[in-house]
Amino acid sequence: MPQRNNVCPIEPLSKDKFQRKLAAAWGRVWPTMGKGVMAERMGLNDAKTIDRAVTASNLPEAHTVFNSLVADISALDEVLKEYGLRAAPRHAVAANDMALAADLSLTVTEFLKRLADGKRCHIDTAVLAELFRRLIPQMQAVVDEHDERVAA
């Protein structure tokens, strides 16, 4: 596969690897909202499709996979990462500035606590990833607001 724009070539995923990545992604998302809520947001009648996907016993249809983005915008990040991509809204609503500042302050405090021993273990990384995951769209909304103003 030829290299484009100094970017490493991306290899296609096998069905099995795609299924494992999807299982990991949905397995991370549903515990925060519940399988029933996730299924409802995805337009499913019940959570059986989620159960089968998370246990990697069945690969859902393409529209069902993409409908998981409706349940949680990060529901496919683990899969998209394999292709060098990530899910992000095209149109972000500008974040509440005071809430963002407070969240950033709390996140920095937690980050410093986790680095106090001089290392970041996998538990620290997991906690920080969840904190950062919430902040990235809020910060991107500020960047998008600026970009729209400059483009106008």
C-alpha positions in Angstrom: 0.0 0.0 0.0 1.6 3.4 -1.0 2.3 5.9 1.7 0.4 9.2 1.4 1.5 12.6 2.9 4.1 11.1 5.1 1.5 9.1 7.0 2.1 5.4 7.8 -0.1 3.2 5.7 -3.2 1.9 7.3 -3.9 -1.8 7.1 -7.5 -3.1 6.8 -8.8 -4.9 9.9 -9.8 -8.5 9.7 -13.4 -9.3 10.7 -12.2 -10.9 13.9 -10.0 -7.9 14.9 -12.8 -5.5 14.0 -15.2 -7.5 16.2 -12.8 -7.5 19.1 -12.3 -3.8 18.9 -16.0 -3.2 18.7 -16.6 -5.4 21.7 -14.0 -3.4 23.7 -15.6 -0.1 22.6 -19.1 -1.0 23.4 -18.0 -2.8 26.6 -16.5 0.6 27.7 -19.6 2.6 26.8 -22.6 0.6 28.0 -21.6 0.5 31.7 -21.8 4.3 31.9 -25.4 4.4 30.6 -26.8 0.9 30.9 -27.4 -1.5 28.1 -31.1 -0.7 27.9 -30.4 3.1 27.4 -27.7 2.4 24.9 -30.0 0.1 22.9 -32.8 2.6 23.0 -30.5 5.4 21.7 -29.3 3.1 19.0 -32.8 2.4 17.8 -32.7 -1.3 19.0 -35.7 -3.1 20.5 -33.6 -4.7 23.2 -30.0 -5.1 24.4 -29.4 -8.5 22.8 -27.4 -7.0 19.9 -25.2 -5.2 22.4 -24.7 -8.4 24.4 -23.8 -10.4 21.3 -21.4 -7.7 20.2 -19.7 -7.3 23.6 -19.2 -11.1 23.9 -17.8 -11.1 20.3 -20.3 -13.8 19.3 -21.9 -11.7 16.6 -20.9 -8.8 14.4 -23.8 -6.3 14.1 -24.9 -4.9 10.8 -23.1 -1.8 9.6 -26.0 0.6 10.4 -26.2 -0.8 13.9 -22.5 -0.2 14.4 -22.8 3.4 13.3 -25.9 4.0 15.3 -23.8 3.4 18.4 -22.4 6.9 17.7 -25.9 8.2 18.6 -25.7 6.5 22.0 -22.1 7.9 22.7 -19.9 9.8 20.3 -16.9 7.8 21.5 -18.6 4.4 21.1 -16.4 3.6 18.1 -13.1 5.3 19.0 -11.3 2.1 19.7 -12.2 0.8 16.2 -11.6 4.1 14.4 -8.2 4.4 16.1 -7.1 1.4 14.1 -7.7 3.5 11.0 -6.0 6.6 12.4 -9.3 8.3 13.0 -11.5 9.4 15.9 -15.2 10.2 16.2 -15.9 13.9 16.8 -19.0 16.0 16.2 -18.8 18.2 13.1 -20.8 21.0 14.9 -20.0 21.5 18.5 -21.9 23.7 20.9 -19.6 26.2 22.6 -18.9 25.0 26.1 -20.0 26.8 29.2 -16.8 28.6 30.0 -17.0 28.6 33.8 -17.9 24.9 33.8 -15.0 24.1 31.4 -12.6 26.2 33.6 -13.7 24.3 36.7 -13.5 20.9 35.0 -10.0 21.8 33.7 -8.9 22.8 37.1 -10.2 19.6 38.7 -8.6 17.5 35.9 -5.2 19.2 36.4 -5.4 18.6 40.1 -6.2 14.9 39.6 -3.4 14.7 37.0 -0.9 16.1 39.5 -2.1 13.8 42.2 -1.7 10.8 39.9 1.9 11.9 39.0 2.9 12.6 42.6 4.8 9.2 42.8 6.7 10.0 39.7 4.9 7.5 37.4 1.6 6.9 35.7 0.3 3.4 36.0 -2.5 1.8 34.0 -5.0 2.7 36.7 -3.9 6.4 36.6 -4.1 6.3 32.8 -7.7 4.9 32.9 -8.9 7.6 35.3 -7.2 10.4 33.4 -8.5 9.0 30.1 -12.1 9.3 31.3 -11.5 12.8 32.6 -9.8 13.9 29.3 -12.5 12.2 27.2 -15.2 14.6 28.7 -13.0 17.7 28.2 -11.9 17.2 24.6 -15.3 18.0 23.0 -15.7 21.0 25.3 -12.3 22.4 24.4 -12.9 21.6 20.7 -16.1 23.6 20.9 -14.1 26.7 21.9 -11.7 26.1 19.0 -14.6 25.6 16.5 -16.2 28.8 17.7 -13.0 30.7 17.0 -12.5 29.0 13.6 -16.1 29.9 12.6 -15.6 33.5 13.6 -12.3 33.8 11.6 -13.9 32.1 8.6 -16.8 34.5 8.5 
